[in-house]
Amino acid sequence: MEVLAFADGLPKAKQFKYFFLKVIQKPGLSEECIEELAGVLAKLDNLLSFDVYFRRLGMHPQAIKDLGKRIKTFGNIQCCCSKESVYMYRRTDTEE
């Protein structure tokens, strides 16, 4: 619930240029929650760079892979998935 509230407030914080978040939990967040945060981050033009990492998701590995594929459809987000984690990021041109 807190992550969704946080995602809802991000568009109001226009001064953010860099954003880093690491969430390690058990049980994990829902796919919908992670996808919602990814959608918000994809729309924020003021963010030059962000790194968001979720660990110990408690989802089936195939569900995590499918979530990663959906996140990548946002176009401006890179996503890496393992059997228990999702890592989303956008980097500036100078960092690549």
Buried (B, 14 or more C-beta within 10 A) or exposed (E): EEBBEEBEEBEEEEEBEEBEBEBEEEEBBBBEBBBBBBBBBBEBEEBBBBBBBBBBBEBEEEEBBBBBEBBBEBEEBBBEBEEBBBBBBBEEEEEE
